[in-house]
Amino acid sequence: MRIGFNPANFEMITEVLAVRPDYLELPINKIVDDPPEKIDELRRLLQSYGVLAECFNVLLKSGQKITDDGYDRADFREYLDKAFYIMKSLGGCVAVFGSGDSRRISDFSKLDKCAAQVEDFVGMLDDYAKEYGMRIAIEPLSPDAVNYINTVAQAYELASRVDSDYVGVLADLYHMPLSGDDFSNIVKAADKLLHIHIANPTDRKFPREGDGYDGYALFFDALRKANYNGRITVEASTDDIAADAKLSLKFLEKYSHSLN
């Protein structure tokens, strides 16, 4: 298992790199409009530590809606052209499709239409993934974040409809308990499990020894049963990312041995 972190800003990136993670996961929506010289600065920083930004989350920007009546693939192409180019140039392998606001459904009488538009959009992401040699991980989010695709099973169903080796699902330890999503669904989605996010589900802090959550062993047991041995990103809040990253890395390395 490879362990990465999801720093929220450029300053945090430097602090996290000092801990020597296997990779970083960065929010592409915050990078995509940066000038080329800032992207180059980020690339040089990553190279200086021998670390790549292998994963990217927050794929879409605020206001980019997939479930609106006026949805049109063409409205996203310029943005996605740029986003995928930048992601790949920084070492991108996985793009996470969470972006809850973009897929929020405001009128459930139009559920079928909205679902078809989301599926069409994921199909377009599949095209980009094939072009850039990346993978798309559909992220289920808890009901307080979005009202469509809340469980691993629902993400798996969508990925199965798209039916591509380049599209799979993500399991997030923070969101799963909030959605009532049983860890057994990870095992059922094993053939499409592409990526993992982790945080203490009780406070969304960095996972570490003695943090008060007693479900880590069950979560990692499900990953073991799913034969998962890929990337796991700490996507959590922190007041001291350097200290918390060290503790999380040590904690997760203990569990990673059970997956190797």
Secondary structure, DSSP 8 states (H G I E B T S, - for coil): -EEEE--SSHHHHHHHHTT--SEEEEEHHHHTTS-HHHHHHHHHHHHHHT--EEEEE--S-TT--SSSTT--THHHHHHHHHHHHHHHHTT--EEEE--HHHH--S-GGGHHHHHHHHHHHHHHHHHHHHHHT-EEEE----TTT-SS--SHHHHHHHHHHHT-TTEEEEEETTHHHHTT--THHHHHTGGGEEEEEE--TTT-B---TTSS---HHHHHHHHHHTT--SEEEE--B-S-HHHHHHHHHHHHHHHHTTT-
